[in-house]
């Protein structure tokens, strides 16, 4: 469309010049020049028309300033010969004007030839693309298998046979390779790579800085927090790094079976211990401190379940002496502190529960009761409104999760709700940070991040049903699942 517009505007300007509508022609040439159409031809046309318009304006001023006088009869001038005309001033003007017109015509003809070549090439490409996709619409395998028939020479595309496109995974790989060849971004990437390959160290660092600033300028709030979370997670590298180094060997020794025993994980092999992870950590204060710092920092500034859940609506007429919020396995109390800050006047008791080593280091938040409790034992707080579990069930395999939930179900009243605050992964194409956490859970705890189907199956196996799921961080699938007994 841009090429058609440029050609139409160029011809419009030329037509206005032929009609001696200099000002109109100047405007059109100027518009072409500003749009990058016609190059030097548009610039010359604009300047030419500007001069012509200025000249015609002065003549009009002269005629307006003087009233026409009666014509007086003058004797006719003697006719000059052709030789005299050509050799005199008039002849020089004619020659000069003729040369300018010829140059203009030659430039216009050249521009038309270039345009015609572009249109012909576009028609040729369109024809080839039409033949390529005809009869293959919706058949990705057939399109990929014949992609070599429409790519240009030197594209570096290796023909893919239909036998290589049977497995869906292979189709996806071929598709991504094809996109990398034809997508407009490829030109930008190639330019950056060329610049980097020939640049000195100072220039290379400038390129890296410019790319970093560009990435920061276009990232969403979720992207920003994801980047910060990744940096914060480096605090745990001293703890999780050795287990990831051990992971390939562990999987090979165990024939790549899913890890289901929390006492026989990669973590035990990496740290040469028989203790489960959560019993090993308190015996290593530095690692335990890093874990608590990570848990506090990774949520800082990000949305929480409190941003989407209708707490006040669900607690209308709740009695002040009744427990309203029990944070099961709540660490040192960050979630309880946020709950009290958000709802300082909400009636009901707010209770933090965890093992003694966490409660001994818990925050002293006004209005929060700190209670030592092991969630593998029956829940002592009866008939609370919310039994809340933030990042608890993703730490355990299904059999342990069932025990935790059953202990909680036994304490529920008719108005009680279990709130499970965890990731709810999609079945495919999960974000890399979510899959990174999933691998960490498997390696250290024989657990996992779960999909919606996996959550439903787990809860149904102990008689629970999902009422609703509130998603509060879409980029990382962080959600709060509301569940009650069936």
N, C-alpha and C positions, 0 to 999 in steps of 0.2 A: 504493500500500500504506500509506503514511503517513496518508493521509486516512481510509482504512477503519479503521486502528488507533485514530486519534484519536476517531472516532465511536463505536467499540465501547467504549473506555475511558470516555468521557463518560457513556454510557448505563449502564455498569456502576456508576459512582459514584452516579448518580441512583437506581438500583435499591437500592443499599446504604443510601442515605439513607432511602428509603421503608420499609425494613426496620428502620430505627433502629440499624443497625450503624455507629455513628458513626466508630469508630477505623478500620475497614476502608475506609469511604468517604473518610475524610481521607487515607489512604495513596494511594488511587487518584487523588483530586483533585490531591494533591501531585505524583504521577508525571506527570499531564497537564500541570501548570503547568511542571515542569522540562523537559518535552519541547516546550514551546511550543504546546501544544494547548489550544484553548478560550479563551485570552487571560484577560481579567478574570473570565470566568465560572468558570474553574478555580480562580483565586486566591480568589474569594469563597466557592466551595464548600469549599475547604480550610479557610478561616478559620471558616466556619459549622459544619462538622463538628468542628473542634477545640474550639470553645466548647461544642457539644452533648456531646461526649465528656467534657469536664471536668465539666460539670454532672451527668451521669449517674454519674460516678465518685464525686462527693461524696455523692450519695444512697445509693449502695451502701455507702459507708463508714458512714453513719449507721445503716443497717439492720444492718450487721455488728456495730456497737458496742453495740447494745441488743437484748436478748432480747425476743421478742414477749410482750406482756402479755395476760391474758384480756380479751376484749372486754367493755365495760360498756354497758349499754343507755342510750342517750341519747334524749331526746325529739326527735322530728323537727323540723327547721327549717321555718319557714313558707315555702312556695313563693313565689318572687319572680315578678313579671310580666316579660314580654318587655321592656317599656319600662325597668323597673328594671335588668334585666340589661345592656341596651345602654347605659344612662346611668351604670352603676357601673364599678368597676375591672375586673370580669370582662368586661364588654362591651368596654372599651377594649383588653384583651388579645386578645380574639377578633378585633377589627377589625384590630389591629396584625399579628397572626399571619396573618390572611387576606390583607392587603396584601403581606406578604413572600412568601407562597405564590404569589400572583398574579404578582408580579415575577419569581419564579423560573421559573414556568411560561412567562411571556412571553419571558424570556431563553433558556430551553431551546427554545422554539418558533422563535425567531429563529435560534439556532444550527443547528437542524435544517433550516430553510429554506436557510441558507447552504450546509450540507453537501449538501443535495439539489441545489442549483444547481451545485455543484462536480461532483457525480457525473454530473449530466445533461450538463454541458459536456464532461467527460471522455469520456462515452459518444458524444457528438456528434463529438468530435475523432477518437476511435478509429474510428468509422464512416467518416469522411472519409478517414482514412489507409488503411483497409482497401480502400475503393473505388479509391484512388489507385494502390496497389501491386498490386491484383489483376490477374493476367495479365501483369504487367511484371516479375515477380521475375527478377533476373539481367539485365535489360535496362536498363542505366544510361542510355542515350540516351532511351528512352521515359519513364523516371522524371524526368529533367531537363526534358524537353520539356513535361511536365504538372505541374511543381512549383508553378506559379502557382495551381493549383486547390486547394492545401492551405495555402498561406501566408496569413497574416493581412493585413488591409488596412493599408497603410502600411509594409509590410515593405521596400519599395523594390526588389522583384525585377522585373527586366525579362524578360518571357516569351522563352524561347529556342526558335526553330523547329528542326524536325528537319533542315532544310537546313544549319543552322549546326553540327550535331553529327556531320558525316561524318568530318572529320579527327580522329584521336585527340588531337592537341594541343588542339583546340578543346573536346573533351569534358572534358579535364583542367581547362582554365580554367573551364568552366561548373561543374564539380563543386566546385572550390575556392571559387568564388563562392557556390554553394549552401550549402556547409558554413559559410562565414562568416556567413550569414544565420540559420542555425538552431542552431548550436552554442552550448551554455551559456556558453562563454568569451566570446561576443560581448557579453553583458550586462556582464561585468567590464570588457572593453575600452572599451565605450561609457561606463561610469561614470568610468573613468580619464581618457578624452578630455574628458568634460564638465567634470570637476574641473580639468583642466589648462587648458582654454580660458578659464575664468573666474578662475583663481588669479592672485595677484600673483607677482612674481619669486621671493620667498623661499619661498612655498608650492610653486611649481612645482619648485624645486630639491629641496625635501623629498620630493616625489613621485618625482622621478628617483632620489634616493638610496634611497628605500624599494624601488623596482622593481629597482635594481641589487643591493641586499642580498638581495632575494628570489631573483633570478637566481643569485647566488653560492651561496645556501643549497641550491638544488635541482640544481645542475649535477653531473655525474659527474666522476670524475678525468680522463677523456678530454676532457670539455668544458673543464675548468680548464686543462689543458695546451694544448688547442687555442687558447684565448683568449690564453695567454701566448705561444704560438708566433706568433700574429697580431701581438702587440705587438713581439716580437723582429724580425719580418719588416719592421717599419717602418725598421729600420737600413738596409735595402736600398733604401728609397724613392728616395734620391738617384740610385741606379743604374737601377732598374727603372721609376721614375715616368715619365721621358721616353719610354721605349719604349711604355708603355701609352697615353700621349698621342698617340703617332705611329701606334698600331695601326689605328684606323679608316681613316685616309688610306691606309696601306700596303695594307690588304686591298682597299680600293676600287680602287687603282691596279693591283693584281694580280688583279682580278676574283674575289676571295675564294677563290683556289686554296690548297690546303694548302701550307705552307712546308716545303721539303725540303732546301734548300741552306743550310748553316750559315754561308756567307760572304755570303748575301743575305737577311738577316732584318730584322725591325723594328729590332733593336739597332743594326745598321750605319747605317740611315737616321736613327735618333734621335741617335746620337753622331757622325755624319758621319765614319765610319771604314771602312776596308776589312778591318780585322783581325777574325778570329773573336773571340767574347767572351772565351774563356779565354787568348787572347794579348793582348787589350786590357787585361784586369784587372791583370796584374802591372805594367803601365806606369802604373797609376793607384793608388798605394799606399793612399790613403784608402778607395777603393772595394773594393780587395782585402782590406783589414783588416776592413771591415764584413762582407764575405762570410765570412771565417773566423770572426768573432764570431757571425754568424748560424748557421753550421754547428755551432758548439760549443754555443750556447745553446738552439737549437730542440730538442735531444734531452735536455737536462739534466733529470733527475728523471723521465723517461718510460721505459717498458719498451723493451728492445732485443731483438735476435734471441737474445742470450745467455740471456734469461729463458724461452725456449721450446725452444731447440735442444739435443739431447742430446750435447753436445761430448765429455764423458768417455766415454760409451758408444761413440762413433765412433772414439775414439783409444786404445782399450785396446791395450796392448803396443806402442805407437808408440815408435820409437827416438829417443833424445834428440838424436842428430846429424842427424836428418832434419827437413826443414822441415814444420812442422805447420800454420802459419797465415800466408798471404801476403795482406796487405791491398793490393789493386791500386788505385792512384789514391786512396790513403788520406789525402791532404792532409797535415796536420802531425802526424797520428798519434793522434787521439782514440780511434778504434776499437781500435787496438793497445793503448793504455793500458788501456782497459776490459777487453780480453781478458786481459791479464796480471794485472790486479787480481782478476778473477773466478777465474782458474786459474793462480795463481802457481807451482804445482808440476807443471804439465802438461809432460810431456816433449816435446821438439821445438823447433825454431827458430821465432821469431816475427819476421816481416819486413814492414816498411813500404816501399811503393814509390810514388813520384810523381816529377814533374819537379823539376829542380834548385831552382827558386824556392820550392817547398814544403818540400823536404828541408832547404834552408838554414835554414828557420825551424821545423823539426820539434821536437816535444817530445823531451826526453832521458829516455826511459822505460827503466829497467833491464831488461835481457833482450830489448829490441827492437832489431833491426838496421835502420838507415835506409839505403835503397838508391835511387839515382836510376834511374828506368826510365820509358820512354814506352810505354804499353800499345798503341800502334799498331805497335810492334816486337815480335818474337818474345819470349816469356816466358823469362827466363834461369834462373829457379828451377825445377828439375825435380822431378817426382814429390812435390809437397807434398800434404798431406792436404786442406787447405781452400784454394781460391783464392777469396777473398772480394771482392765488389764492392758497396760501399755507395753507392747513389745515383749510379752511374757510367752505366749504360745509359740512364737516363732523360734524360741530357744529350745524347744523340746519336740521329740518325735510324737507320733499320734497317740501311742499308749500312755505316755506321761501327760499329754494334753487332756485326755479323757479323765484321768485321775484328778487333775486340777479342777476341771469343770464340774465333775461329780461332787467334789467337796463343796463347791460353791452352790450348786443346785440345792443341796440339802439345807442351806440357810435361807433360801429365797422365800419371800412372801408373795401374796397375790399381785402386788404392784411393783415387784422387783424386776430389774432388767440387768442382764449381763452385757457390758460394753467391751468389745474386743477391738483394741486400737492397734492395727497392724497393716502391713501391705496386703492388698488384694491384687495379685498379678494378672495380666492378660494371659491367655493361653499361648500366644506367640508374640514375637517381636517386643519383648520386655526391655526396658531401659537398662543400659549396661550397669548403672550403679545399683539397681535392684538385683540384677543377677550376681553382681559382686558380693552383695550382702548374703544372697542365697548360698553361694559357694562357701562363704565364711561360716555360716550357720551349719552347713553340712560338715565342714572340716573340723570345727571345734566342738560341735554339740550334737552331731547326728540328727540335726533338725533341718528346717527348710522355710522359705517363704512360699505361701500357698496361693493358688488361683481361686477364683470364685467357686469352681466346681469342687476343689479340694476342701475348701472351708465348709461348703454345704454337706459334703460326705462326712467330714469329721463331726460336725455338730449333730447331724441326724443320727449318727451311730450311738449317741447317748441321750436321744430324745429331745434335742433342742431344735428350734426352727428360727430362721432369720426373718425378722420383721422388716428391717430396712438397713441399707448400707449408705453411710454418708462419706463421700470422698472429699477430703480437704486439701490434699496436695496431689493434683492429677499427674504431674510429671513423674512422681515416684510412687504413685498408686496408694499413698497412705490414706487409710480410711478407718472409720469406726463402724463396726458391725453390731447392730442391736439384735439381741437374741433372747428368747424366753423358752420355757418348756412347752412342748407340743400339747 
